[in-house]
Amino acid sequence: MTPVQVELVQSSWEKVVPIAKQAADLFYGRLFELNPQLKRLFKDDIDEQGKKLMQILTTVVRGLKQFDRLEMAVWQLGRRHQVYRIAPEDFNTVAEALLWTLEQGLQRAFTPDVKQAWVEAHTIVASVMQAGMSYDYANFDKWKAAQSMD
């Protein structure tokens, strides 16, 4: 991501934070509309899950300038999602629901540049999560070392 894209993601997210509850409701409504099968993954209180989602997104978005500090946590989040049997294509559905939610919440502020910045951010986060999901060992340092050799 470019520094400008990081800034676009961060500044647009700060406009969403005050409406986090509504954004979470929109997101999950859209997610389940796009793929009703995903609802089976959310047996707990969806409002509580929405709070967790917004907290995670806020942490990741605010940390984008120093993503290397968050990379292990994002990778481990992917490991945890492996337990839920998340399919790689589910990340595309999440991206679609997230972009739709941002468009609803930001309205005119959701410009093509903002959208592209969010696509880039999601791509980075999703790729690290998917790496965590697919790595044979639950060891971030081993995975990171292997990445350095590629």
ABEGO torsion letter per residue (X at the ends): XBAAAAAAAAAAAAAAAAAAAAAAAAAAAAAAAABAAAAAABABBAAAAAAAAAAAAAAAAAAAABAAAAAAAAAAAAAAAAAAGBBAAAAAAAAAAAAAAAAAAAEAABBAAAAAAAAAAAAAAAAAAAAAAABABBBAAAAAAAAAAX
